[in-house]
Amino acid sequence: MAMLEMRLRKAIKMMPEGDPDTPGAGAAGGLGFAILAMGGKLMRGVDIVAGDRISVLHPDLVITGEGRIDRQSAMGKVLSYFIEYHRTTSTPVIAIGGCVNADCTISTDSPASPEGNDLTAIIAADSYEPRDVHPITPEVAAWRIREAIVDRLKAYI
């Protein structure tokens, strides 16, 4: 690892336009840095996709998702935008992850996590049955997510 780090630092010096410490430079495996190094500008993807439009829509409920929800999900990823939206508006936000890491520090409003209010609920699609299908097919994944959403939305219907 030390050798790789040294070589990366040497490569960085050859690209004076890029600053590896710029927020977003590490996104997508360093793609953000490559864009900066070529003179490009970084923008948060959620600002392009949702931006101010979500505030104009005043949704009753937001459902968002990521392939994996983990410690980094609240650190500048799309999910962090919706965490802030939930905190400022109290709009219920349900996050669905293909899987949710056990070390996830994002808290929910559920009684199981009374100390936090990051999100209303976090749903792990891989926690729904049937668990005996390996590898998981798109049909099984869709079924699991559908069941998870239905379970959580019962409280809002």
SVG drawing of the C-alpha trace seen along z (x, -y; Angstrom):
<svg xmlns="http://www.w3.org/2000/svg" viewBox="-54 -26 61 48">
<polyline fill="none" stroke="black" stroke-width="0.4" points="0.0,0.0 2.8,-2.4 4.3,-1.9 1.0,-2.5 0.4,-5.6 3.9,-6.9 3.2,-6.3 -0.2,-8.0 1.4,-11.1 4.0,-11.2 1.2,-11.0 -0.7,-13.8 2.3,-16.1 2.2,-15.5 -1.4,-16.9 -1.2,-20.4 -4.9,-21.2 -6.2,-18.5 -6.2,-18.8 -6.8,-15.4 -8.1,-17.1 -11.0,-18.8 -14.3,-17.4 -15.5,-14.9 -12.0,-14.2 -12.2,-10.6 -15.7,-10.0 -16.1,-6.9 -12.6,-5.6 -10.9,-8.9 -12.9,-10.0 -13.5,-13.3 -9.8,-13.9 -9.3,-13.0 -12.0,-15.5 -10.3,-18.2 -6.9,-17.3 -8.3,-17.9 -9.6,-21.4 -13.2,-20.2 -15.5,-21.3 -17.2,-19.0 -20.9,-19.4 -22.9,-17.3 -25.0,-14.9 -28.0,-15.3 -28.0,-19.1 -28.4,-18.3 -31.1,-15.7 -33.1,-17.0 -31.8,-20.5 -34.4,-23.0 -37.1,-21.0 -37.7,-18.8 -38.5,-21.8 -41.0,-23.1 -42.7,-19.7 -43.2,-19.5 -43.4,-15.7 -45.3,-13.8 -42.7,-11.0 -39.3,-10.5 -38.0,-7.1 -34.4,-7.0 -31.8,-4.2 -28.3,-3.0 -26.8,0.3 -25.0,0.3 -25.8,-1.9 -22.8,-2.2 -20.8,-4.7 -19.9,-6.7 -23.5,-7.1 -24.0,-10.2 -20.7,-11.7 -21.5,-13.6 -23.4,-10.9 -26.9,-11.4 -28.3,-10.0 -26.7,-12.8 -28.8,-15.3 -32.0,-13.5 -30.7,-13.2 -30.4,-17.0 -33.8,-17.4 -35.4,-15.1 -33.7,-17.1 -34.8,-20.5 -38.4,-19.6 -39.3,-16.5 -40.5,-14.9 -40.3,-11.1 -37.4,-9.8 -37.0,-6.0 -33.7,-4.8 -33.5,-1.4 -30.2,0.4 -29.4,3.5 -27.6,4.3 -27.0,2.3 -23.7,2.7 -23.8,3.5 -21.3,0.6 -23.7,-1.9 -23.8,-5.0 -26.9,-6.5 -29.7,-6.6 -33.4,-6.4 -36.5,-7.8 -37.5,-4.3 -37.9,-3.4 -34.8,-1.1 -32.7,-4.2 -34.2,-7.1 -30.9,-9.1 -30.9,-10.0 -33.1,-11.5 -31.1,-11.1 -33.8,-9.1 -37.3,-7.8 -36.3,-4.2 -33.6,-2.2 -34.6,0.9 -32.1,3.6 -33.5,5.5 -31.2,8.4 -33.0,8.9 -36.3,10.0 -37.1,13.6 -36.6,15.8 -33.0,16.0 -32.4,19.4 -31.9,18.0 -28.2,17.7 -27.2,15.7 -30.0,13.2 -31.9,12.7 -33.3,9.3 -36.8,10.7 -36.0,11.8 -34.3,8.4 -37.4,6.6 -39.7,8.8 -37.6,8.1 -37.6,4.3 -41.4,4.3 -42.1,6.2 -39.8,3.9 -41.5,0.8 -45.0,2.2 -44.0,3.1 -42.7,-0.4 -45.5,-2.3 -48.2,-0.7 -47.5,-3.4 -48.2,-6.2 -51.3,-4.8"/>
</svg>
